Amino acid sequence: MSNRQEQPHFNDWFQARGITEVECLVTDLTGILKGKIMPAGKYLGGGRPRLPDSIFIQTVTGGYPDDDDIHFWNPAERDMELVPDPNAVFLVPWADDPTAQIIHDCHYLTGEPVELAPRHVLKRVLACYQARGWKPVVAPEVEFFLVKTNTDSDYPLEPPIGRNGRQESSRQSFSIDAVNEFDPLFEEMYDYCDAMSLDLDTLIHEEGAGQMEVNFQHGDPLHLADQVVMFKRALRETALRHGMYATFMAKPMANEPGSSMHLHQSLLDAQSGDNLFASDNGQSSRLFQHFIGGLQRYLPASMPLLAPNVNSYRRLMRTETSGSAPINVEWGTDNRTVGLRVPVSTPEATRVENRLAGADANPYLVMAASLACGYLGMLGQLEPRPPMVGSAWSGGHKLPDDIRPALDMLSECQPLAEILGERFTNSYLAVKRAEHREYFQVISSWEREHLLLRV
């Protein structure tokens, strides 16, 4: 879409809200927002802002993979044009001056999309569905912790102090009083989310001390991924204004459960709107079975996208404090010990909940990976294993237990690379392997405690 087409839309929107500044945003592989800030007049009247495509091979610490690992990449650091999505325009409600934040797609100056951009990866998967007349629908559930501010990275995080002046305690699942301890923060969070038109559904207290969960209304995957990115930013800002941190780390505290990003998924006929996961008799359809078969076959190889950091796998360990984090890709009806839960519902709401992803994952890549696995299952008519009745814990750990074996599995899975994009997959592997090497250069407090004077 040309600037001439975009400007009337943005001119009216900006004028109605008195916008004076624009934040041009894209997410890198980790999910960190990158971009440029521009005066509104220059944004409307000038050309599109540009960034180098190297932002998509930057590690979470700001480094880059070794040259040998990115030999397939473009060494010239080509410029990208940032192309705004008119459906991803939000206010910055906490800014002193009226400010817009706009999520952009990335294109090279020749016009082709940047394959490494996470938003493009999700669009690529959605195009596969669209070509077959299918419309996936998702509903994310995002967990997070509120913690006391902490400026020393070596000092363990602590739960926050609520209105009663006492530190939060754990195991208060679904407690209304526990949520009310942070009413001022959540009231402002909801005000911000309303101003940004985010489709939040419910807020609950989870198992951990200071751990909450926000559920989103079901809808289009691209729209919901945008919403999750914006919500994370809004919540972090709100928490800072109330003297706390909000963290989406998968396992921020050793003795508390981890935080997940559960993803409910269903499939509609693009023409009729009928749920293709339900048969005429109200039972689950063959497509539904094949979708689950695809999740079971390919999700283990996609774990680097669902559990992208070293810390992510601490959440997936089976311990007394792991809560209900899954360690398998079994499926079952209304069963929270499996990785793939099928909630009890009407035929119209037939869906499967992928419970593997951590809250630390990039939402574009979580949705792209999960939908890609299901798509491959439907395409290959893969049959799932029988549904699990009773506890699935006894089956043991059936997923990679660390980022390194997970990366090896992804690198060997050609079907996933083809649907996600080989250039993206190779870049992602290089970035995550570089992060893993850097992590191993850090000596931990555990090593100093138990090895310094004993070995």
C-alpha positions as CSV (number, residue, x, y, z in Angstrom):
1,M,0.0,0.0,0.0
2,S,1.5,3.4,-1.0
3,N,1.9,6.4,1.3
4,R,-0.8,8.2,-0.7
5,Q,-3.3,5.4,0.3
6,E,-2.1,5.3,4.0
7,Q,-2.2,9.0,4.8
8,P,-5.9,9.7,4.7
9,H,-6.5,7.0,7.3
10,F,-3.7,8.2,9.5
11,N,-4.4,11.9,9.0
12,D,-8.0,11.5,10.3
13,W,-6.9,9.3,13.2
14,F,-4.0,11.6,14.2
15,Q,-6.1,14.7,13.9
16,A,-8.9,13.3,16.0
17,R,-6.4,12.5,18.8
18,G,-4.0,15.4,18.4
19,I,-1.1,13.1,17.7
20,T,2.2,14.9,17.7
21,E,4.6,11.9,17.7
22,V,4.8,8.4,16.2
23,E,6.6,5.3,17.5
24,C,7.3,3.0,14.5
25,L,7.5,-0.5,15.9
26,V,8.6,-4.0,14.8
27,T,9.5,-7.0,17.0
28,D,12.8,-8.8,16.7
29,L,13.1,-12.5,17.1
30,T,13.0,-12.3,20.9
31,G,9.8,-10.2,20.8
32,I,11.6,-7.0,21.8
33,L,10.2,-3.9,20.2
34,K,12.6,-2.0,17.9
35,G,12.0,1.0,15.7
36,K,12.1,4.8,15.4
37,I,10.3,7.7,16.9
38,M,9.3,10.5,14.5
39,P,7.3,13.7,14.6
40,A,3.8,13.1,13.4
41,G,4.0,15.6,10.6
42,K,7.2,14.1,9.2
43,Y,5.7,10.6,9.4
44,L,2.6,11.6,7.4
45,G,4.5,13.8,4.9
46,G,7.7,11.9,4.3
47,G,8.8,8.5,3.1
48,R,8.7,5.4,5.1
49,P,11.2,5.0,8.0
50,R,14.0,2.5,7.5
51,L,15.9,0.0,9.6
52,P,18.8,-2.4,8.8
53,D,17.7,-6.0,8.5
54,S,20.4,-7.0,11.0
55,I,18.0,-6.3,13.9
56,F,16.6,-9.8,13.1
57,I,19.9,-11.6,13.8
58,Q,20.6,-9.7,17.1
59,T,20.7,-11.8,20.2
60,V,18.8,-10.9,23.4
61,T,22.0,-9.4,24.8
62,G,22.6,-7.2,21.8
63,G,25.3,-9.4,20.2
64,Y,25.4,-11.3,16.9
65,P,26.1,-14.8,15.8
66,D,29.6,-15.7,14.5
67,D,30.2,-15.2,10.8
68,D,30.4,-19.0,10.3
69,D,26.8,-19.4,11.6
70,I,25.3,-16.7,9.4
71,H,27.1,-17.5,6.1
72,F,23.6,-17.9,4.6
73,W,22.7,-14.4,5.7
74,N,23.1,-11.0,3.9
75,P,26.4,-9.5,4.9
76,A,25.5,-6.1,3.5
77,E,22.9,-5.2,6.2
78,R,20.3,-4.1,3.7
79,D,17.8,-1.4,4.5
80,M,14.2,-2.3,5.2
81,E,11.2,0.0,4.7
82,L,8.7,-0.1,7.6
83,V,5.2,-0.4,6.2
84,P,2.5,0.5,8.6
85,D,-0.5,-1.8,9.2
86,P,-3.6,0.4,9.5
87,N,-5.1,-2.3,11.7
88,A,-2.3,-2.1,14.2
89,V,-2.4,1.6,15.3
90,F,-2.5,2.2,19.1
91,L,-2.3,5.2,21.4
92,V,0.5,5.5,23.9
93,P,-1.8,6.4,26.8
94,W,1.0,7.0,29.3
95,A,2.9,9.5,27.1
96,D,2.9,13.2,28.2
97,D,2.3,14.3,24.6
98,P,-0.3,12.6,22.3
99,T,1.6,9.7,20.8
100,A,0.8,6.9,18.4
101,Q,2.5,3.5,18.3
102,I,2.1,1.7,15.0
103,I,3.2,-1.9,14.3
104,H,4.9,-2.2,10.9
105,D,5.7,-4.9,8.4
106,C,9.2,-5.0,6.9
107,H,10.0,-4.9,3.2
108,Y,13.2,-4.5,1.3
109,L,13.5,-1.5,-1.0
110,T,12.9,-3.9,-3.9
111,G,9.4,-4.6,-2.5
112,E,9.8,-8.2,-1.2
113,P,9.0,-8.9,2.4
114,V,11.8,-9.5,4.9
115,E,11.6,-13.3,5.6
116,L,13.2,-13.0,9.0
117,A,10.5,-10.7,10.5
118,P,8.4,-12.7,13.0
119,R,5.2,-10.9,11.8
120,H,5.9,-12.1,8.3
121,V,6.5,-15.7,9.5
122,L,3.0,-15.7,11.0
123,K,1.6,-14.2,7.8
124,R,3.3,-16.9,5.8
125,V,1.7,-19.6,7.8
126,L,-1.7,-17.9,7.6
127,A,-1.4,-17.7,3.8
128,C,-1.2,-21.5,3.7
129,Y,-4.5,-21.7,5.6
130,Q,-6.1,-19.1,3.4
131,A,-5.1,-20.9,0.2
132,R,-7.3,-23.9,1.4
133,G,-10.3,-21.8,2.5
134,W,-9.4,-22.2,6.2
135,K,-9.5,-19.5,8.8
136,P,-7.7,-20.3,12.1
137,V,-9.0,-18.6,15.3
138,V,-6.9,-18.3,18.4
139,A,-7.3,-17.1,22.0
140,P,-4.1,-16.6,24.0
141,E,-3.8,-16.7,27.8
142,V,-0.8,-14.9,29.1
143,E,0.7,-15.4,32.6
144,F,3.1,-13.0,34.3
145,F,4.5,-12.1,37.7
146,L,4.5,-8.8,39.6
147,V,7.8,-8.6,41.6
148,K,9.5,-6.1,43.8
149,T,12.0,-3.8,41.9
150,N,15.4,-5.4,41.7
151,T,18.5,-3.6,40.3
152,D,21.0,-6.4,41.2
153,S,20.9,-9.3,38.7
154,D,22.6,-11.6,41.3
155,Y,19.8,-11.1,43.9
156,P,16.8,-13.4,43.6
157,L,13.4,-11.8,42.8
158,E,10.8,-11.3,45.5
159,P,7.0,-11.1,45.5
160,P,5.6,-7.6,45.7
161,I,3.9,-5.9,48.6
162,G,0.2,-5.3,48.3
163,R,-2.2,-2.7,49.7
164,N,-2.1,-4.4,53.1
165,G,1.6,-3.8,53.4
166,R,2.5,-7.5,53.4
167,Q,4.4,-9.4,50.9
168,E,2.3,-11.6,48.5
169,S,2.2,-15.3,49.4
170,S,1.8,-18.1,46.9
171,R,-0.9,-20.8,46.2
172,Q,-3.7,-18.3,45.9
173,S,-5.2,-19.5,42.7
174,F,-8.3,-17.6,41.6
175,S,-8.3,-15.5,44.8
176,I,-10.2,-12.3,44.3
177,D,-8.8,-10.8,47.4
178,A,-5.3,-11.5,46.2
179,V,-6.0,-9.6,42.9
180,N,-7.6,-6.8,44.9
181,E,-4.3,-6.2,46.7
182,F,-3.1,-4.6,43.5
183,D,-6.3,-2.9,42.5
184,P,-4.6,0.5,41.8
185,L,-2.2,-1.1,39.4
186,F,-4.8,-3.2,37.6
187,E,-7.3,-0.3,37.3
188,E,-4.7,1.8,35.5
189,M,-3.7,-1.2,33.4
190,Y,-7.3,-1.6,32.3
191,D,-7.5,2.1,31.6
192,Y,-4.5,1.9,29.4
193,C,-5.7,-1.2,27.6
194,D,-9.1,0.4,27.0
195,A,-7.4,3.4,25.5
196,M,-5.4,1.1,23.2
197,S,-8.5,-1.0,22.3
198,L,-7.0,-4.2,23.5
199,D,-9.5,-7.1,23.7
200,L,-8.9,-8.3,27.2
201,D,-11.3,-10.9,28.6
202,T,-10.6,-11.9,32.2
203,L,-7.9,-11.4,34.8
204,I,-7.2,-14.1,37.5
205,H,-4.7,-14.8,40.2
206,E,-2.5,-17.8,39.4
207,E,-0.7,-20.2,41.7
208,G,2.5,-18.2,42.2
209,A,3.1,-15.3,44.6
210,G,2.2,-12.2,42.6
211,Q,1.4,-14.3,39.5
212,M,-1.6,-13.3,37.4
213,E,-3.1,-14.4,34.1
214,V,-4.9,-12.3,31.5
215,N,-7.1,-14.0,28.9
216,F,-7.8,-12.4,25.5
217,Q,-11.0,-12.7,23.4
218,H,-10.7,-15.2,20.5
219,G,-10.0,-13.8,17.0
220,D,-7.6,-13.5,14.1
221,P,-4.0,-14.8,15.0
222,L,-2.2,-11.7,13.5
223,H,-4.5,-9.3,15.4
224,L,-4.1,-11.3,18.6
225,A,-0.3,-11.5,18.3
226,D,-0.3,-7.7,17.9
227,Q,-2.5,-7.4,21.0
228,V,-0.2,-9.5,23.2
229,V,2.8,-7.5,22.2
230,M,1.0,-4.3,23.0
231,F,-0.3,-5.7,26.3
232,K,3.2,-6.7,27.5
233,R,4.4,-3.2,26.9
234,A,1.4,-1.6,28.6
235,L,1.7,-3.8,31.7
236,R,5.4,-3.3,32.1
237,E,4.9,0.5,32.0
238,T,2.0,0.3,34.5
239,A,4.0,-1.8,36.9
240,L,6.9,0.7,36.8
241,R,4.5,3.5,37.6
242,H,3.4,1.5,40.7
243,G,6.9,0.8,42.0
244,M,7.1,-2.8,40.7
245,Y,8.3,-4.9,37.8
246,A,6.1,-7.0,35.6
247,T,8.0,-9.9,34.2
248,F,7.1,-12.5,31.5
249,M,10.1,-14.7,32.2
250,A,9.1,-18.3,32.0
251,K,10.5,-19.1,35.4
252,P,11.5,-15.9,37.3
253,M,11.6,-17.5,40.8
254,A,13.0,-20.9,41.7
255,N,10.3,-21.8,44.2
256,E,7.3,-20.5,42.3
257,P,5.5,-22.0,39.2
258,G,6.5,-20.8,35.7
259,S,4.5,-18.5,33.4
260,S,2.9,-19.8,30.2
261,M,1.2,-18.5,27.1
262,H,-1.6,-21.0,26.5
263,L,-3.0,-20.9,23.0
264,H,-6.6,-22.0,22.2
265,Q,-7.0,-22.9,18.5
266,S,-10.0,-23.6,16.3
267,L,-10.5,-23.7,12.6
268,L,-13.4,-22.1,10.6
269,D,-14.5,-22.5,7.0
270,A,-13.6,-19.1,5.5
271,Q,-16.8,-18.9,3.5
272,S,-19.5,-20.3,5.9
273,G,-17.9,-19.6,9.2
274,D,-18.6,-23.2,10.4
275,N,-16.2,-24.7,12.9
276,L,-14.3,-27.4,10.9
277,F,-13.1,-29.1,14.1
278,A,-16.7,-30.3,14.7
279,S,-18.7,-32.8,12.7
280,D,-22.4,-32.6,11.9
281,N,-23.1,-35.1,14.7
282,G,-21.3,-32.8,17.2
283,Q,-18.2,-35.0,17.6
284,S,-14.7,-33.9,16.7
285,S,-14.0,-34.0,13.0
286,R,-11.2,-35.8,11.0
287,L,-9.5,-32.4,10.5
288,F,-9.5,-31.9,14.3
289,Q,-7.9,-35.4,14.7
290,H,-5.3,-34.6,12.1
291,F,-4.6,-31.2,13.6
292,I,-3.8,-32.8,16.9
293,G,-1.7,-35.5,15.1
294,G,0.4,-32.7,13.6
295,L,0.8,-31.0,16.9
296,Q,2.0,-34.3,18.4
297,R,4.4,-35.0,15.5
298,Y,6.0,-31.5,15.1
299,L,5.7,-29.6,18.4
300,P,8.8,-31.2,19.9
301,A,10.9,-29.9,17.0
302,S,9.2,-26.4,17.3
303,M,10.1,-26.0,21.0
304,P,12.8,-23.4,20.4
305,L,10.0,-21.1,19.2
306,L,7.7,-21.9,22.2
307,A,10.5,-22.1,24.8
308,P,13.1,-19.8,23.3
309,N,15.5,-19.1,26.2
310,V,17.6,-21.1,28.6
311,N,15.2,-20.1,31.4
312,S,12.2,-21.4,29.4
313,Y,13.1,-25.0,30.2
314,R,13.2,-24.4,33.9
315,R,9.4,-24.0,33.7
316,L,9.0,-27.4,31.9
317,M,10.9,-29.4,34.6
318,R,8.7,-31.7,36.7
319,T,9.2,-30.5,40.2
320,E,7.1,-29.6,43.3
321,T,7.0,-26.0,42.2
322,S,6.4,-26.5,38.5
323,G,2.6,-26.2,38.9
324,S,0.7,-27.7,35.9
325,A,3.4,-27.0,33.2
326,P,3.2,-29.9,30.7
327,I,6.1,-32.2,29.9
328,N,4.5,-34.0,27.0
329,V,2.4,-33.7,23.8
330,E,-0.4,-36.0,24.9
331,W,-3.9,-34.9,24.5
332,G,-7.1,-35.4,26.4
333,T,-10.5,-33.8,27.2
334,D,-10.5,-31.4,30.2
335,N,-7.1,-32.8,31.3
336,R,-4.5,-30.3,32.6
337,T,-1.7,-32.9,32.8
338,V,-1.4,-33.0,29.0
339,G,0.3,-30.6,26.7
340,L,-2.8,-30.5,24.4
341,R,-6.0,-30.0,26.3
342,V,-9.4,-30.1,24.7
343,P,-11.9,-28.1,26.8
344,V,-15.4,-29.3,27.2
345,S,-17.5,-27.1,24.9
346,T,-20.3,-26.8,22.4
347,P,-19.6,-28.1,18.9
348,E,-19.3,-24.5,17.7
349,A,-16.5,-23.9,20.2
350,T,-14.5,-27.1,19.6
351,R,-10.9,-26.2,20.1
352,V,-7.5,-27.5,21.4
353,E,-5.4,-25.6,23.9
354,N,-1.7,-25.8,23.3
355,R,-0.2,-25.4,26.8
356,L,3.5,-25.7,25.9
357,A,4.6,-22.1,25.2
358,G,6.1,-19.9,27.8
359,A,5.1,-16.3,28.4
360,D,8.6,-15.3,27.4
361,A,8.1,-16.5,23.8
362,N,7.5,-14.2,20.8
363,P,3.7,-14.4,20.3
364,Y,4.0,-14.2,16.5
365,L,6.3,-17.2,16.5
366,V,4.2,-19.1,19.0
367,M,1.2,-18.8,16.8
368,A,3.1,-19.4,13.6
369,A,4.7,-22.6,15.0
370,S,1.6,-24.1,16.6
371,L,-0.5,-23.4,13.5
372,A,2.2,-24.7,11.2
373,C,2.3,-28.0,13.2
374,G,-1.4,-28.4,13.0
375,Y,-1.4,-27.5,9.3
376,L,1.2,-30.2,8.5
377,G,-0.9,-32.7,10.4
378,M,-4.0,-31.9,8.4
379,L,-2.1,-31.9,5.1
380,G,-0.5,-35.3,5.9
381,Q,-3.6,-36.7,7.6
382,L,-1.6,-37.7,10.6
383,E,-3.4,-39.7,13.2
384,P,-3.1,-38.7,16.9
385,R,-2.3,-41.1,19.7
386,P,-5.4,-42.1,21.8
387,P,-6.5,-39.4,24.2
388,M,-5.0,-39.6,27.6
389,V,-7.4,-40.6,30.4
390,G,-6.1,-39.8,33.9
391,S,-2.7,-38.3,34.7
392,A,-0.1,-38.0,31.9
393,W,2.7,-37.3,34.3
394,S,3.6,-41.0,34.6
395,G,4.6,-41.0,31.0
396,G,7.7,-38.9,31.8
397,H,9.3,-36.1,29.9
398,K,8.7,-36.3,26.2
399,L,10.0,-32.9,25.2
400,P,13.6,-31.6,24.8
401,D,14.7,-30.6,28.3
402,D,17.1,-27.8,27.3
403,I,17.5,-25.3,24.5
404,R,20.5,-27.1,22.9
405,P,18.7,-30.4,22.1
406,A,15.7,-28.4,21.1
407,L,17.7,-26.4,18.6
408,D,19.1,-29.7,17.2
409,M,15.6,-31.0,16.7
410,L,14.4,-27.9,14.9
411,S,17.5,-28.0,12.6
412,E,16.6,-31.5,11.5
413,C,12.9,-30.9,10.8
414,Q,12.7,-30.0,7.2
415,P,8.8,-29.7,7.0
416,L,8.8,-27.0,9.6
417,A,11.6,-25.1,7.9
418,E,9.8,-25.2,4.6
419,I,6.5,-23.7,6.0
420,L,8.2,-21.2,8.3
421,G,10.9,-20.3,5.8
422,E,14.3,-21.7,5.5
423,R,16.1,-18.4,5.8
424,F,14.2,-17.5,8.9
425,T,14.8,-20.9,10.5
426,N,18.5,-20.8,9.8
427,S,18.7,-17.3,11.2
428,Y,16.7,-18.2,14.3
429,L,19.0,-21.2,14.9
430,A,22.1,-19.1,14.6
431,V,20.8,-16.4,17.0
432,K,19.7,-18.9,19.7
433,R,23.0,-20.9,19.4
434,A,24.9,-17.7,19.9
435,E,22.8,-16.9,23.0
436,H,23.4,-20.4,24.3
437,R,27.2,-20.0,23.9
438,E,27.1,-16.7,25.7
439,Y,25.1,-18.1,28.6
440,F,27.8,-20.8,29.1
441,Q,30.4,-18.1,29.6
442,V,28.6,-16.9,32.8
443,I,29.6,-18.6,36.1
444,S,26.5,-19.0,38.2
445,S,26.1,-18.6,42.0
446,W,25.3,-22.4,42.2
447,E,28.8,-23.1,40.9
448,R,30.4,-20.7,43.3
449,E,28.4,-22.1,46.2
450,H,29.0,-25.8,45.6
451,L,32.3,-26.0,43.7
452,L,34.5,-23.1,44.7
453,L,35.9,-24.8,47.9
454,R,34.8,-28.4,47.4
455,V,36.3,-29.7,44.2
